[in-house]
Amino acid sequence: MTRSRALTSALAALAVLALALVVSPEFRPARDTPTVLGVVVLAVLVGAWPHSRRWIGPATAAIVIATAVGIANWLPNPTIGGGIWSLELTAVLMVLLALLCRWSPPAWVVAVAPVGVVTESTLILQTTGAPVMTGWEAVGACVFWSLAGLVGTGSGFYLRHLDARRAAAVTNARRVQRVRLAADLHDGVAHDVSAMVLQAQAAKVLLGARAADVASVLDRIEADGTRALASMQRSIHVLREGESDRPIPQPEHPVVQRVLAEALRNAEKHGDGTGVTLVITNPLPTIRRPRGPGLRYGLAGLADEVEAAGGTFSAGPDGDRWTVRLELPS
């Protein structure tokens, strides 16, 4: 593909230069050399793409300098206008400025783009030839001719903006996937492992000293489960660190999920559109069970998600019951 592109670029450059020679056969080095350099440089950049991307800044700067030198050499002794040679150089500068503003580092863009637009605008003086325009006539003509450079820079900046939006969308999609994975780990595997550790602890209490061998096995189960939870906690922390748009975890029990879904559909269908309030309560245990090595991301994750959606969330003891309250705006 690179060889094919290089060959196509070389043939296109030869065709452009041949057209200029046919239309304006009198080649004037001081006037037309920048055009030849610009066409060749652009052909090399396109032919060697994408490896040539890092050279766009220096290449554009070189052609801008060559153009300024060519105009400076032509102005003291203006003869016939540049004609098609100047038109081709204008087009080359427009494309180079577009590539510069899209792909080059900001330092190159700031240093080269303004000078490039100004230099390109002065090509109108060379295009029209002698007598050279002066005063406000020259200023007006240069302002009009600068449209080509402004179109090039504007196109480059617009495409650069689209690239940034696309990269941000990809980053956001990856972040959502990481957060979803963290929620799945917490709501699925972590609960099962935590329950396993709690059961091992409860079994040790029941066995006491009468079954030392079984207690030793339970110790190992508890230790393995604790290590698994600690490792999972580190993984979830890495996945969730710095995130705020976490998805709301789904209920564990399908019956509860269907009831909640139907209730929300009814609220949307028959409600007044002022919002949704969800309150879940359950009795506090009379005997406090030993606390397992949980991951501490369930309620905190819900609070972050609700706040990100513009709602309020609270969870905690309320008398002899544990109450979870969610309020979301319409």
N, C-alpha and C positions, 0 to 999 in steps of 0.2 A: 504493500500500500504506500509506503514512504517513497519508493522508487517511482511508482506511478504518479504520485503527487508531484514529486520533483520534476519529472519529465513534463507533466502538464504545465507546471508553473514556468519552466524554461521556455516552452513553446509559446505560452501566453505572453511572456515578456518580449520575446522576439517579434511576435505579431504586433504588439503595441508600438515597439520602436520602429518596425518596418512601416507601419501606418503613418507615423510621424514623418519619416523620411519621404514617403510618397507625397504626402500633403504639403510638407515644407522641406524640400530637398536640400536647402542651404543650411548646413549644420554650423552653428556658431558656438564654439566651445564655451565662451564666457556666459552665454545665455542658456545653452541646452545641456551642458554637462550635468547639472543637478537633476535634470529629468532622467537622464540615463542612469545615474546612480540610484535615484529613487525607485525606478522600475526594477532594476537588478536586485536591490536590497529587499524590496517587497516580495519579489519572486523567490529569493532565498529563504525568507522567513516562512512563506507559505509552503514551499517545497520541503523544508526541514521540520515542519510542525509535527508534534508539539515540542520537540527538543529545542526549538528556537525561541520558545516563549520567553525565556530569561533574557534574551538579547533584544527584545522589542524596545525597551527604554533607551539603551545606547544607540540602537539603529535609528530610531526616530530622532533622537538628538542630533546624530550625525547628518541626517538629511535636512533637518531644520537649519543647521549651521551652513551646510552646502547651499541651500536655497538663499539664505541671507547673504552669503558671500557672492553668489551669482547675481543677485539683484544689485548689490553694492558695486560690482564691477560693470554692470550694464548701465546704471543710471548716469555716470559721467559722460558716456558716449552713446546715448540711446539712438538706435536706428529703427529698423522694422520691429514690429511686435513679435512676441514669442509665439503667438498663434496656438497651434495644437500642442507645441512643446510645453507651453505654460499651462494649458488646460490639463494635459496629462499629469504634470507635476502637482497641480491642484488636487486632482483625484487621488494621486498617490499619498499626498499629505493627509487628505481626509481619511483614507483607510488606515494609515499608520497611527493617526491620532485616536481613531476608534479602537484599534488594537491596544494602544498604550493605556487608554483610560479603562479598558476592561481587564487587562491581564497584568500590567506592571505594578510594582509596589507603589504605595502612595507617594513616596519621596520622588520617584521618577515622574509621576503624574504631575505633582505640584511644580516641579522644576521645568518640565518640558512642555506640558500642554498649553499654558498661557502664551509662552513664546512662540510655540508652533502655530497657534491661531493667528497671532499678530503677523508673523512672517508669511503665512499663507495668504492673508488678506492683501499684502502688498504685491502679490503676483498680478493683480489687475493692472498695475502700472506697466508691467512688462508685457502683459497680454495685448493691451491697446497700442503699445509702441509710441514712437515719437509723433507729435510733441507730447512730452510727459505731462500728465495732469498735475495741477498744483492747487494749493489753497483748499477751500471747502469742497471743491469738486473732487479732489483727490481723497479727502477724508470720507465723503459720501460713498465714493466708489469702493474704497477699502472696507468700509463698514458692510456694504452689500456683499463684497467678495468673501468676507469673513464667515458668511453663512455656511460655506462648505466645511470650514474647520469646526464651526460650532455644531453642525450636524454630526460630524465625526465624533467629537468629544461627547456630545449628548447621547449618541447611540452607544458609545462605549460605557458611559456611566449607567445608562439604563440596563444594559446587559449585565453589568457588574452587580447592580442592585438585584436583578433576577437571580443571579448566582448566589448572592447572599441569602435571599429569601429561601431558595431551594435548600441550601445548606442548613439554614435554621429549621426548616421543616423536617429534614432528615434527622437532625439532632433531637428535635422534639419527639419524633416518632420513636427513636431509640430510647429516649428517656421514659416515655410512656410504657414501652415494653419492659424496661428495667423495673419500673414501679409496679407494674402488673405482676411480674415474676416475684417481686418481694412480697406482694400481698398474697400470692398463691402459697409461697413458702410459709408465711406467717399463719394463714388461715387453714392450711391443710397439714403439711408435714409437722410444723412446729407444735400444733395442738396434740397430734398423736404422740409425738415423742415426749411432750410434757406430761401427758396422761400416763405414759409408760413409766416415767420417772416417779410420779406420784404413787402409782400402784406398787412399785418396788419399795418405796418408802413405807407405805401402809403395810405391806407384807412383812417387812422387817419388824415393825412394831408388834404385829400379831405373833410372829415366831418367837421373839425374845431370844433367850439363851438356850432354848431346847433344841434348836436346829441350826447349829453353827455352820454346817456345810451349806445348807440352803441359804442362810444369811450371807455367806461369802459370795455365792452366785448372785444374789440380789444386789450386793455391794457393787459387783462388777457391772451388772446391768445399769444400776443407777449412775455409776461413773461414766459408762459409755454414753448413756443418754444425756448426761450433763455436758459432756464434751461435744456431743452432736449439737445440742442447743447452743452452746457457746460459739461453735463454728458457724452455725446458721445465723446467729445474731450478728456476727462480723460480716457475713455475706449480705444480709439484709441492710445493714448499716451502709455498706459500700454502694448497694443498689439504690438506696433511698436518700443518701446524703445530698443535701442541697435541693431536693425536689419538693415541690409544693402542689403539683397537679396530680395527686395520687387518686386512682380510681377507688370508689367506695366498695369495700369487700362485700361479696354476696353472702347471704345467709347460709349456714351450714345445712339446715334441714329443708328439703324441697317443699314440704307442706307449708312451712312458715314463709318460704319464698313466694309461693303461689298466693297465699293470703295477702301478703304485703303488696304484691303486684296488682291484684284485683282491687285492693283498697285504694291504691294510687290511681288506678284507671277510673274508679268511681269518683274520686276527688277531682280529677281533671275534667270528667264529663259533667258532674252535677255541682261542683263547687263554684264559689264566686270568684275564683282566680286570685285570691289574696295571698296564697301561699300554701305550704304544707307543714303540718306539725305532727311529729311522731313521738309518742311516749311509750317506753317499754319499762315495766317494773317486774321485779321478782323478789321474793322474800330473802332476807339475809339469813345465812346459815346460823343455827343456834350454837353449833360447835365449829370453831374455826379450824379448818383443815390446814395442814402444812402447805406453805406456799412453794410451788415449784419454781424452777429457774426459767421463768417465762421470758419472752423476747421484748416486752414493753413497747410494742409498736401498734397494738390493736386500737385502743382508744385514742392514743396520740395521732395515729394515722387518720382515724375518722375525724377528729377535730380539725386537722389541717385541711382535709378535703372539704368539709362543710364550710369552713372559713373562706377557702378559695372560691366556693360557689356563692358567697355572700350571705350565708346563713349563720346560725348560732348552734352550738353543741355543748351539752353538759352531761356529766356522768358522775354518780357518787351516791353515797348512802343518804336516804331520806326517811328518817325515823327507823322503822324496822324493815325497810325495803331498799333495794338498790334500784335507782331510777336513771334511765338514759333518755334524754330529751333532745329532739332534733327539730329545728325550725328553719325552713327554707323559703325564700321569697318566691313570688310567682314569676 
